[in-house]
Structures are given as C-alpha cells and as structure tokens.
Amino acid sequence: MTELALKNKIDRLGDFLIETFHIVGLFAIGGTIVWSAVSEYIVIMQHESGFASLKDILLLFIYLELGAMTGIYFKTHKMPVIFLIFIAITAITRFMVIDMKSLVSNDKFNLLIMVVSILVLSISAGVLRFTEKKYENEEGYF
C-alpha cells in the first residue's frame, strides 16, 4: 500500500468519525432541547392559574429557536448565528417581563441598558441578514 493510499484511508476514517460525532452530538442536543421544552410545557399546563403567562410563552419561544437552530445546523452544517441573536433578544425580553419592578427600582439605567441591548442586537441581526444576502454564493456559503 502506498503512502498516498494510506493517507486517503486515514483521512476517510477521520471524516467518518467526525461526521459520526457531529450527528450523535446534534441528536443529543436536539433530544435535550425537546426534553426540556416538554418538561417546561408540562409545568406550564399545571399552573394554578390555568393559563400560560407571557414569561412562559417567551421561554417556549427560546426552546423553539434553539430547536430550529439545531435543525438548521443538522441539515446545512452551517451555524445560523442569527438564531443566537434572536435567542438573546427573547431572553432579554423575558427578563424584562419577569423582573420589570426590580429592574427599575434598583437603578433607573437598567431598563435603558436592556432596551439599548435589544436595539444593538436587532441592528446586528439586520446587518447579518443583509450581508448573508449580499455575499452568499451559488452554494449558499460565504
């Protein structure tokens, strides 16, 4: 066996192991997201109030965005960074909904910082979307 043939076999084995780890890891992450979302949904359904609050719904959106990000990464092998930005915006919004009173009572600038953070993240998402469209080639890669 020549040195080149041996190198090709080792490269193929390495590619197979990486792809296997990738698939197993994504299934583990996806399963964890589904398990957490279902568990949280069961807790929400057992609320004494009989309905889901806004903070509960926003948490479910975070799980949805995590699941969508994992699914897109599984199909395309590209990390959809914009979903991380959406998750951050949703998390900040959820924090504001839950802790609005303590947020404003501790320091008046906390609310302003949260709003500016959402604005910066929104602008970042817009810039990212614009550059994706402008610099994407035929295969869908930069």
LUMTIGU-647518 format. One record per residue: residue number from 0; x, y, z of N, C-alpha, C in turn; residue in three letters. Coordinates in pm, whole numbers, always signed. Layout:
<atoms>
<n NUM	n_X X	n_Y Y	n_Z Z	ca_X X	ca_Y Y	ca_Z Z	c_X X	c_Y Y	c_Z Z	res ALA>
...
</atoms>
This chain:
<atoms>
<n 0	n_X +86	n_Y -118	n_Z +0	ca_X +0	ca_Y +0	ca_Z +0	c_X +90	c_Y +123	c_Z +0	res MET>
<n 1	n_X +59	n_Y +214	n_Z -89	ca_X +140	ca_Y +333	ca_Z -99	c_X +106	c_Y +428	c_Z +14	res THR>
<n 2	n_X +197	n_Y +521	n_Z +31	ca_X +179	ca_Y +621	ca_Z +137	c_X +56	c_Y +707	c_Z +111	res GLU>
<n 3	n_X +30	n_Y +741	n_Z -14	ca_X -87	ca_Y +821	ca_Z -50	c_X -217	c_Y +746	c_Z -23	res LEU>
<n 4	n_X -221	n_Y +617	n_Z -57	ca_X -341	ca_Y +538	ca_Z -32	c_X -369	c_Y +526	c_Z +117	res ALA>
<n 5	n_X -263	n_Y +508	n_Z +198	ca_X -278	ca_Y +500	ca_Z +343	c_X -330	c_Y +633	c_Z +398	res LEU>
<n 6	n_X -275	n_Y +743	n_Z +348	ca_X -320	ca_Y +875	ca_Z +392	c_X -468	c_Y +896	c_Z +356	res LYS>
<n 7	n_X -510	n_Y +854	n_Z +238	ca_X -650	ca_Y +867	ca_Z +197	c_X -743	c_Y +785	c_Z +286	res ASN>
<n 8	n_X -701	n_Y +664	n_Z +323	ca_X -783	ca_Y +581	ca_Z +412	c_X -795	c_Y +645	c_Z +550	res LYS>
<n 9	n_X -684	n_Y +697	n_Z +600	ca_X -686	ca_Y +764	ca_Z +731	c_X -775	c_Y +888	c_Z +725	res ILE>
<n 10	n_X -765	n_Y +964	n_Z +616	ca_X -850	ca_Y +1083	ca_Z +600	c_X -998	c_Y +1046	c_Z +596	res ASP>
<n 11	n_X -1032	n_Y +939	n_Z +523	ca_X -1172	ca_Y +895	ca_Z +516	c_X -1222	c_Y +849	c_Z +653	res ARG>
<n 12	n_X -1137	n_Y +777	n_Z +727	ca_X -1174	ca_Y +734	ca_Z +862	c_X -1195	c_Y +854	c_Z +953	res LEU>
<n 13	n_X -1105	n_Y +950	n_Z +944	ca_X -1120	ca_Y +1073	ca_Z +1024	c_X -1248	c_Y +1147	c_Z +990	res GLY>
<n 14	n_X -1277	n_Y +1160	n_Z +860	ca_X -1401	ca_Y +1226	ca_Z +818	c_X -1525	c_Y +1152	c_Z +870	res ASP>
<n 15	n_X -1520	n_Y +1017	n_Z +864	ca_X -1631	ca_Y +936	ca_Z +914	c_X -1651	c_Y +956	c_Z +1064	res PHE>
<n 16	n_X -1542	n_Y +956	n_Z +1139	ca_X -1551	ca_Y +974	ca_Z +1285	c_X -1603	c_Y +1113	c_Z +1321	res LEU>
<n 17	n_X -1557	n_Y +1213	n_Z +1249	ca_X -1605	ca_Y +1350	ca_Z +1275	c_X -1753	c_Y +1361	c_Z +1244	res ILE>
<n 18	n_X -1795	n_Y +1306	n_Z +1130	ca_X -1937	ca_Y +1312	ca_Z +1091	c_X -2024	c_Y +1235	c_Z +1190	res GLU>
<n 19	n_X -1975	n_Y +1120	n_Z +1238	ca_X -2049	ca_Y +1042	ca_Z +1337	c_X -2063	c_Y +1120	c_Z +1467	res THR>
<n 20	n_X -1954	n_Y +1180	n_Z +1513	ca_X -1960	ca_Y +1261	ca_Z +1635	c_X -2056	c_Y +1378	c_Z +1618	res PHE>
<n 21	n_X -2052	n_Y +1438	n_Z +1500	ca_X -2139	ca_Y +1551	ca_Z +1469	c_X -2287	c_Y +1511	c_Z +1480	res HIS>
<n 22	n_X -2322	n_Y +1399	n_Z +1419	ca_X -2462	ca_Y +1353	ca_Z +1419	c_X -2506	c_Y +1314	c_Z +1560	res ILE>
<n 23	n_X -2422	n_Y +1237	n_Z +1630	ca_X -2457	ca_Y +1196	ca_Z +1767	c_X -2472	c_Y +1317	c_Z +1858	res VAL>
<n 24	n_X -2380	n_Y +1412	n_Z +1846	ca_X -2387	ca_Y +1534	ca_Z +1927	c_X -2513	c_Y +1614	c_Z +1900	res GLY>
<n 25	n_X -2548	n_Y +1629	n_Z +1773	ca_X -2669	ca_Y +1704	ca_Z +1738	c_X -2795	c_Y +1635	c_Z +1787	res LEU>
<n 26	n_X -2798	n_Y +1501	n_Z +1777	ca_X -2913	ca_Y +1429	ca_Z +1830	c_X -2923	c_Y +1446	c_Z +1981	res PHE>
<n 27	n_X -2810	n_Y +1444	n_Z +2050	ca_X -2810	ca_Y +1464	ca_Z +2196	c_X -2860	c_Y +1604	c_Z +2231	res ALA>
<n 28	n_X -2811	n_Y +1704	n_Z +2160	ca_X -2856	ca_Y +1842	ca_Z +2185	c_X -3004	c_Y +1857	c_Z +2152	res ILE>
<n 29	n_X -3046	n_Y +1805	n_Z +2037	ca_X -3187	ca_Y +1812	ca_Z +1998	c_X -3277	c_Y +1741	c_Z +2097	res GLY>
<n 30	n_X -3235	n_Y +1624	n_Z +2140	ca_X -3313	ca_Y +1550	ca_Z +2239	c_X -3324	c_Y +1624	c_Z +2371	res GLY>
<n 31	n_X -3216	n_Y +1686	n_Z +2412	ca_X -3217	ca_Y +1765	ca_Z +2536	c_X -3310	c_Y +1885	c_Z +2524	res THR>
<n 32	n_X -3309	n_Y +1950	n_Z +2410	ca_X -3398	ca_Y +2064	ca_Z +2389	c_X -3544	c_Y +2019	c_Z +2394	res ILE>
<n 33	n_X -3575	n_Y +1910	n_Z +2324	ca_X -3713	ca_Y +1859	ca_Z +2325	c_X -3754	c_Y +1817	c_Z +2465	res VAL>
<n 34	n_X -3668	n_Y +1746	n_Z +2535	ca_X -3697	ca_Y +1701	ca_Z +2671	c_X -3722	c_Y +1821	c_Z +2763	res TRP>
<n 35	n_X -3638	n_Y +1921	n_Z +2754	ca_X -3655	ca_Y +2041	ca_Z +2838	c_X -3782	c_Y +2116	c_Z +2804	res SER>
<n 36	n_X -3811	n_Y +2129	n_Z +2674	ca_X -3930	ca_Y +2202	ca_Z +2632	c_X -4057	c_Y +2129	c_Z +2677	res ALA>
<n 37	n_X -4060	n_Y +1997	n_Z +2660	ca_X -4177	ca_Y +1919	ca_Z +2702	c_X -4193	c_Y +1927	c_Z +2854	res VAL>
<n 38	n_X -4084	n_Y +1915	n_Z +2928	ca_X -4091	ca_Y +1926	ca_Z +3074	c_X -4144	c_Y +2062	c_Z +3117	res SER>
<n 39	n_X -4097	n_Y +2166	n_Z +3054	ca_X -4144	ca_Y +2301	ca_Z +3088	c_X -4291	c_Y +2317	c_Z +3050	res GLU>
<n 40	n_X -4330	n_Y +2261	n_Z +2937	ca_X -4469	ca_Y +2270	ca_Z +2894	c_X -4561	c_Y +2201	c_Z +2995	res TYR>
<n 41	n_X -4519	n_Y +2087	n_Z +3046	ca_X -4598	ca_Y +2016	ca_Z +3147	c_X -4612	c_Y +2101	c_Z +3272	res ILE>
<n 42	n_X -4503	n_Y +2167	n_Z +3314	ca_X -4510	ca_Y +2257	ca_Z +3431	c_X -4606	c_Y +2372	c_Z +3404	res VAL>
<n 43	n_X -4600	n_Y +2427	n_Z +3283	ca_X -4690	ca_Y +2539	ca_Z +3248	c_X -4836	c_Y +2493	c_Z +3253	res ILE>
<n 44	n_X -4862	n_Y +2374	n_Z +3202	ca_X -5000	ca_Y +2324	ca_Z +3200	c_X -5054	c_Y +2297	c_Z +3340	res MET>
<n 45	n_X -4966	n_Y +2279	n_Z +3436	ca_X -5008	ca_Y +2250	ca_Z +3573	c_X -5018	c_Y +2377	c_Z +3658	res GLN>
<n 46	n_X -5002	n_Y +2494	n_Z +3599	ca_X -5015	ca_Y +2620	ca_Z +3674	c_X -5152	c_Y +2628	c_Z +3739	res HIS>
<n 47	n_X -5152	n_Y +2684	n_Z +3856	ca_X -5278	ca_Y +2701	ca_Z +3929	c_X -5370	c_Y +2801	c_Z +3859	res GLU>
<n 48	n_X -5310	n_Y +2895	n_Z +3787	ca_X -5390	ca_Y +2997	ca_Z +3721	c_X -5471	c_Y +2940	c_Z +3605	res SER>
<n 49	n_X -5427	n_Y +2829	n_Z +3549	ca_X -5498	ca_Y +2767	ca_Z +3439	c_X -5460	c_Y +2820	c_Z +3302	res GLY>
<n 50	n_X -5361	n_Y +2908	n_Z +3296	ca_X -5316	ca_Y +2961	ca_Z +3166	c_X -5166	c_Y +2991	c_Z +3172	res PHE>
<n 51	n_X -5107	n_Y +3004	n_Z +3057	ca_X -4965	ca_Y +3035	ca_Z +3048	c_X -4946	c_Y +3186	c_Z +3054	res ALA>
<n 52	n_X -4845	n_Y +3228	n_Z +3127	ca_X -4813	ca_Y +3370	ca_Z +3134	c_X -4722	c_Y +3407	c_Z +3016	res SER>
<n 53	n_X -4699	n_Y +3535	n_Z +2999	ca_X -4613	ca_Y +3583	ca_Z +2892	c_X -4471	c_Y +3531	c_Z +2909	res LEU>
<n 54	n_X -4423	n_Y +3525	n_Z +3032	ca_X -4287	ca_Y +3473	ca_Z +3053	c_X -4277	c_Y +3326	c_Z +3014	res LYS>
<n 55	n_X -4384	n_Y +3249	n_Z +3036	ca_X -4386	ca_Y +3108	ca_Z +2995	c_X -4382	c_Y +3095	c_Z +2842	res ASP>
<n 56	n_X -4458	n_Y +3177	n_Z +2776	ca_X -4464	ca_Y +3173	ca_Z +2630	c_X -4329	c_Y +3214	c_Z +2570	res ILE>
<n 57	n_X -4266	n_Y +3317	n_Z +2629	ca_X -4134	ca_Y +3358	ca_Z +2580	c_X -4029	c_Y +3249	c_Z +2602	res LEU>
<n 58	n_X -4041	n_Y +3175	n_Z +2711	ca_X -3949	ca_Y +3064	ca_Z +2734	c_X -3969	c_Y +2955	c_Z +2628	res LEU>
<n 59	n_X -4094	n_Y +2929	n_Z +2593	ca_X -4120	ca_Y +2831	ca_Z +2488	c_X -4063	c_Y +2878	c_Z +2353	res LEU>
<n 60	n_X -4067	n_Y +3009	n_Z +2328	ca_X -4005	ca_Y +3062	ca_Z +2206	c_X -3854	c_Y +3040	c_Z +2207	res PHE>
<n 61	n_X -3792	n_Y +3052	n_Z +2323	ca_X -3649	ca_Y +3026	ca_Z +2332	c_X -3620	c_Y +2881	c_Z +2295	res ILE>
<n 62	n_X -3701	n_Y +2789	n_Z +2348	ca_X -3683	ca_Y +2648	ca_Z +2312	c_X -3706	c_Y +2626	c_Z +2163	res TYR>
<n 63	n_X -3805	n_Y +2692	n_Z +2106	ca_X -3833	ca_Y +2679	ca_Z +1964	c_X -3714	c_Y +2727	c_Z +1881	res LEU>
<n 64	n_X -3658	n_Y +2841	n_Z +1919	ca_X -3544	ca_Y +2896	ca_Z +1845	c_X -3421	c_Y +2805	c_Z +1858	res GLU>
<n 65	n_X -3400	n_Y +2749	n_Z +1976	ca_X -3289	ca_Y +2655	ca_Z +1994	c_X -3309	c_Y +2531	c_Z +1906	res LEU>
<n 66	n_X -3431	n_Y +2480	n_Z +1902	ca_X -3460	ca_Y +2365	ca_Z +1818	c_X -3442	c_Y +2395	c_Z +1670	res GLY>
<n 67	n_X -3489	n_Y +2511	n_Z +1628	ca_X -3473	ca_Y +2550	ca_Z +1487	c_X -3325	c_Y +2565	c_Z +1451	res ALA>
<n 68	n_X -3249	n_Y +2626	n_Z +1541	ca_X -3106	ca_Y +2644	ca_Z +1516	c_X -3037	c_Y +2509	c_Z +1504	res MET>
<n 69	n_X -3071	n_Y +2415	n_Z +1591	ca_X -3012	ca_Y +2281	ca_Z +1586	c_X -3052	c_Y +2210	c_Z +1456	res THR>
<n 70	n_X -3177	n_Y +2221	n_Z +1417	ca_X -3224	ca_Y +2158	ca_Z +1294	c_X -3155	c_Y +2214	c_Z +1171	res GLY>
<n 71	n_X -3139	n_Y +2344	n_Z +1166	ca_X -3072	ca_Y +2407	ca_Z +1052	c_X -2926	c_Y +2364	c_Z +1047	res ILE>
<n 72	n_X -2861	n_Y +2360	n_Z +1163	ca_X -2721	ca_Y +2318	ca_Z +1167	c_X -2708	c_Y +2172	c_Z +1124	res TYR>
<n 73	n_X -2804	n_Y +2089	n_Z +1163	ca_X -2803	ca_Y +1948	ca_Z +1126	c_X -2815	c_Y +1931	c_Z +975	res PHE>
<n 74	n_X -2901	n_Y +2009	n_Z +913	ca_X -2925	ca_Y +1994	ca_Z +769	c_X -2816	c_Y +2058	c_Z +683	res LYS>
<n 75	n_X -2766	n_Y +2174	n_Z +726	ca_X -2677	ca_Y +2252	ca_Z +640	c_X -2530	c_Y +2251	c_Z +683	res THR>
<n 76	n_X -2502	n_Y +2209	n_Z +805	ca_X -2367	ca_Y +2215	ca_Z +862	c_X -2318	c_Y +2359	c_Z +872	res HIS>
<n 77	n_X -2410	n_Y +2453	n_Z +874	ca_X -2378	ca_Y +2594	ca_Z +894	c_X -2447	c_Y +2640	c_Z +1022	res LYS>
<n 78	n_X -2374	n_Y +2714	n_Z +1105	ca_X -2431	ca_Y +2765	ca_Z +1229	c_X -2509	c_Y +2893	c_Z +1199	res MET>
<n 79	n_X -2641	n_Y +2889	n_Z +1218	ca_X -2722	ca_Y +3009	ca_Z +1194	c_X -2708	c_Y +3107	c_Z +1311	res PRO>
<n 80	n_X -2606	n_Y +3192	n_Z +1303	ca_X -2574	ca_Y +3285	ca_Z +1412	c_X -2691	c_Y +3378	c_Z +1442	res VAL>
<n 81	n_X -2770	n_Y +3407	n_Z +1341	ca_X -2883	ca_Y +3498	ca_Z +1362	c_X -2981	c_Y +3441	c_Z +1465	res ILE>
<n 82	n_X -2990	n_Y +3309	n_Z +1475	ca_X -3078	ca_Y +3249	ca_Z +1576	c_X -3026	c_Y +3275	c_Z +1717	res PHE>
<n 83	n_X -2894	n_Y +3280	n_Z +1733	ca_X -2838	ca_Y +3315	ca_Z +1864	c_X -2876	c_Y +3457	c_Z +1902	res LEU>
<n 84	n_X -2880	n_Y +3544	n_Z +1803	ca_X -2922	ca_Y +3682	ca_Z +1829	c_X -3070	c_Y +3686	c_Z +1867	res ILE>
<n 85	n_X -3152	n_Y +3610	n_Z +1796	ca_X -3295	ca_Y +3603	ca_Z +1831	c_X -3316	c_Y +3549	c_Z +1972	res PHE>
<n 86	n_X -3238	n_Y +3447	n_Z +2008	ca_X -3248	ca_Y +3390	ca_Z +2142	c_X -3209	c_Y +3493	c_Z +2247	res ILE>
<n 87	n_X -3104	n_Y +3569	n_Z +2220	ca_X -3062	ca_Y +3673	ca_Z +2314	c_X -3169	c_Y +3781	c_Z +2330	res ALA>
<n 88	n_X -3229	n_Y +3822	n_Z +2220	ca_X -3336	ca_Y +3923	ca_Z +2226	c_X -3454	c_Y +3870	c_Z +2307	res ILE>
<n 89	n_X -3492	n_Y +3745	n_Z +2282	ca_X -3604	ca_Y +3685	ca_Z +2355	c_X -3571	c_Y +3671	c_Z +2503	res THR>
<n 90	n_X -3446	n_Y +3633	n_Z +2534	ca_X -3406	ca_Y +3617	ca_Z +2674	c_X -3408	c_Y +3751	c_Z +2748	res ALA>
<n 91	n_X -3359	n_Y +3855	n_Z +2684	ca_X -3362	ca_Y +3988	ca_Z +2747	c_X -3506	c_Y +4034	c_Z +2766	res ILE>
<n 92	n_X -3589	n_Y +4013	n_Z +2665	ca_X -3731	ca_Y +4050	ca_Z +2675	c_X -3798	c_Y +3974	c_Z +2789	res THR>
<n 93	n_X -3770	n_Y +3846	n_Z +2799	ca_X -3827	ca_Y +3763	ca_Z +2907	c_X -3781	c_Y +3815	c_Z +3042	res ARG>
<n 94	n_X -3653	n_Y +3849	n_Z +3053	ca_X -3601	ca_Y +3903	ca_Z +3178	c_X -3672	c_Y +4034	c_Z +3214	res PHE>
<n 95	n_X -3694	n_Y +4118	n_Z +3114	ca_X -3762	ca_Y +4245	ca_Z +3139	c_X -3906	c_Y +4221	c_Z +3185	res MET>
<n 96	n_X -3974	n_Y +4124	n_Z +3126	ca_X -4113	ca_Y +4093	ca_Z +3163	c_X -4119	c_Y +4041	c_Z +3307	res VAL>
<n 97	n_X -4027	n_Y +3954	n_Z +3342	ca_X -4029	ca_Y +3891	ca_Z +3475	c_X -3988	c_Y +3989	c_Z +3584	res ILE>
<n 98	n_X -3883	n_Y +4064	n_Z +3562	ca_X -3822	ca_Y +4145	ca_Z +3668	c_X -3833	c_Y +4295	c_Z +3643	res ASP>
<n 99	n_X -3940	n_Y +4340	n_Z +3582	ca_X -3953	ca_Y +4483	ca_Z +3549	c_X -3948	c_Y +4570	c_Z +3674	res MET>
<n 100	n_X -4018	n_Y +4531	n_Z +3780	ca_X -4021	ca_Y +4614	ca_Z +3901	c_X -3884	c_Y +4625	c_Z +3964	res LYS>
<n 101	n_X -3816	n_Y +4513	n_Z +3982	ca_X -3683	ca_Y +4519	ca_Z +4044	c_X -3582	c_Y +4582	c_Z +3950	res SER>
<n 102	n_X -3603	n_Y +4569	n_Z +3821	ca_X -3513	ca_Y +4627	ca_Z +3723	c_X -3513	c_Y +4778	c_Z +3732	res LEU>
<n 103	n_X -3629	n_Y +4838	n_Z +3747	ca_X -3641	ca_Y +4984	ca_Z +3753	c_X -3611	c_Y +5035	c_Z +3894	res VAL>
<n 104	n_X -3651	n_Y +4962	n_Z +3997	ca_X -3634	ca_Y +5012	ca_Z +4133	c_X -3488	c_Y +5014	c_Z +4177	res SER>
<n 105	n_X -3406	n_Y +4922	n_Z +4129	ca_X -3264	ca_Y +4919	ca_Z +4169	c_X -3185	c_Y +5032	c_Z +4105	res ASN>
<n 106	n_X -3201	n_Y +5051	n_Z +3979	ca_X -3126	ca_Y +5153	ca_Z +3907	c_X -3207	c_Y +5192	c_Z +3784	res ASP>
<n 107	n_X -3224	n_Y +5320	n_Z +3765	ca_X -3306	ca_Y +5368	ca_Z +3654	c_X -3244	c_Y +5336	c_Z +3517	res LYS>
<n 108	n_X -3113	n_Y +5315	n_Z +3515	ca_X -3047	ca_Y +5291	ca_Z +3387	c_X -3054	c_Y +5145	c_Z +3343	res PHE>
<n 109	n_X -3095	n_Y +5055	n_Z +3432	ca_X -3104	ca_Y +4913	ca_Z +3395	c_X -3201	c_Y +4892	c_Z +3279	res ASN>
<n 110	n_X -3316	n_Y +4955	n_Z +3286	ca_X -3414	ca_Y +4942	ca_Z +3178	c_X -3358	c_Y +4996	c_Z +3047	res LEU>
<n 111	n_X -3291	n_Y +5110	n_Z +3055	ca_X -3231	ca_Y +5170	ca_Z +2936	c_X -3124	c_Y +5078	c_Z +2877	res LEU>
<n 112	n_X -3045	n_Y +5015	n_Z +2962	ca_X -2941	ca_Y +4923	ca_Z +2916	c_X -3005	c_Y +4804	c_Z +2843	res ILE>
<n 113	n_X -3113	n_Y +4752	n_Z +2898	ca_X -3182	ca_Y +4639	ca_Z +2835	c_X -3238	c_Y +4678	c_Z +2698	res MET>
<n 114	n_X -3300	n_Y +4794	n_Z +2691	ca_X -3360	ca_Y +4840	ca_Z +2566	c_X -3251	c_Y +4865	c_Z +2461	res VAL>
<n 115	n_X -3142	n_Y +4927	n_Z +2502	ca_X -3031	ca_Y +4952	ca_Z +2410	c_X -2970	c_Y +4820	c_Z +2364	res VAL>
<n 116	n_X -2962	n_Y +4723	n_Z +2455	ca_X -2911	ca_Y +4590	ca_Z +2417	c_X -2997	c_Y +4527	c_Z +2310	res SER>
<n 117	n_X -3128	n_Y +4536	n_Z +2326	ca_X -3219	ca_Y +4481	ca_Z +2224	c_X -3202	c_Y +4556	c_Z +2092	res ILE>
<n 118	n_X -3186	n_Y +4686	n_Z +2098	ca_X -3165	ca_Y +4766	ca_Z +1977	c_X -3037	c_Y +4725	c_Z +1906	res LEU>
<n 119	n_X -2928	n_Y +4710	n_Z +1981	ca_X -2800	ca_Y +4670	ca_Z +1921	c_X -2811	c_Y +4530	c_Z +1860	res VAL>
<n 120	n_X -2875	n_Y +4438	n_Z +1931	ca_X -2893	ca_Y +4303	ca_Z +1877	c_X -2980	c_Y +4303	c_Z +1752	res LEU>
<n 121	n_X -3083	n_Y +4386	n_Z +1751	ca_X -3171	ca_Y +4396	ca_Z +1633	c_X -3095	c_Y +4452	c_Z +1513	res SER>
<n 122	n_X -3015	n_Y +4553	n_Z +1536	ca_X -2933	ca_Y +4609	ca_Z +1428	c_X -2834	c_Y +4504	c_Z +1379	res ILE>
<n 123	n_X -2774	n_Y +4430	n_Z +1473	ca_X -2681	ca_Y +4323	ca_Z +1435	c_X -2748	c_Y +4218	c_Z +1349	res SER>
<n 124	n_X -2870	n_Y +4180	n_Z +1386	ca_X -2944	ca_Y +4082	ca_Z +1306	c_X -2972	c_Y +4136	c_Z +1166	res ALA>
<n 125	n_X -3006	n_Y +4263	n_Z +1156	ca_X -3029	ca_Y +4324	ca_Z +1026	c_X -2904	c_Y +4328	c_Z +941	res GLY>
<n 126	n_X -2792	n_Y +4364	n_Z +1000	ca_X -2664	ca_Y +4367	ca_Z +927	c_X -2625	c_Y +4226	c_Z +884	res VAL>
<n 127	n_X -2643	n_Y +4130	n_Z +973	ca_X -2610	ca_Y +3991	ca_Z +939	c_X -2696	c_Y +3941	c_Z +824	res LEU>
<n 128	n_X -2825	n_Y +3969	n_Z +827	ca_X -2916	ca_Y +3926	ca_Z +720	c_X -2877	c_Y +3993	c_Z +588	res ARG>
<n 129	n_X -2843	n_Y +4122	n_Z +594	ca_X -2803	ca_Y +4195	ca_Z +473	c_X -2676	c_Y +4135	c_Z +413	res PHE>
<n 130	n_X -2576	n_Y +4109	n_Z +498	ca_X -2450	ca_Y +4055	ca_Z +446	c_X -2466	c_Y +3912	c_Z +397	res THR>
<n 131	n_X -2555	n_Y +3834	n_Z +459	ca_X -2581	ca_Y +3698	ca_Z +410	c_X -2633	c_Y +3703	c_Z +267	res GLU>
<n 132	n_X -2728	n_Y +3791	n_Z +243	ca_X -2787	ca_Y +3801	ca_Z +108	c_X -2687	c_Y +3856	c_Z +8	res LYS>
<n 133	n_X -2607	n_Y +3954	n_Z +49	ca_X -2517	ca_Y +4020	ca_Z -43	c_X -2396	c_Y +3935	c_Z -81	res LYS>
<n 134	n_X -2342	n_Y +3859	n_Z +13	ca_X -2217	ca_Y +3788	ca_Z -11	c_X -2232	c_Y +3637	c_Z -25	res TYR>
<n 135	n_X -2353	n_Y +3587	n_Z -31	ca_X -2375	ca_Y +3445	ca_Z -46	c_X -2347	c_Y +3404	c_Z -190	res GLU>
<n 136	n_X -2277	n_Y +3292	n_Z -210	ca_X -2255	ca_Y +3244	ca_Z -346	c_X -2360	c_Y +3142	c_Z -385	res ASN>
<n 137	n_X -2341	n_Y +3077	n_Z -499	ca_X -2442	ca_Y +2985	ca_Z -552	c_X -2469	c_Y +2867	c_Z -459	res GLU>
<n 138	n_X -2368	n_Y +2823	n_Z -385	ca_X -2382	ca_Y +2707	ca_Z -299	c_X -2440	c_Y +2742	c_Z -163	res GLU>
<n 139	n_X -2463	n_Y +2870	n_Z -137	ca_X -2519	ca_Y +2910	ca_Z -10	c_X -2414	c_Y +2941	c_Z +96	res GLY>
<n 140	n_X -2286	n_Y +2951	n_Z +55	ca_X -2179	ca_Y +2979	ca_Z +150	c_X -2119	c_Y +3114	c_Z +119	res TYR>
<n 141	n_X -2054	n_Y +3170	n_Z +220	ca_X -1987	ca_Y +3300	ca_Z +200	c_X -1860	c_Y +3281	c_Z +121	res PHE>
</atoms>
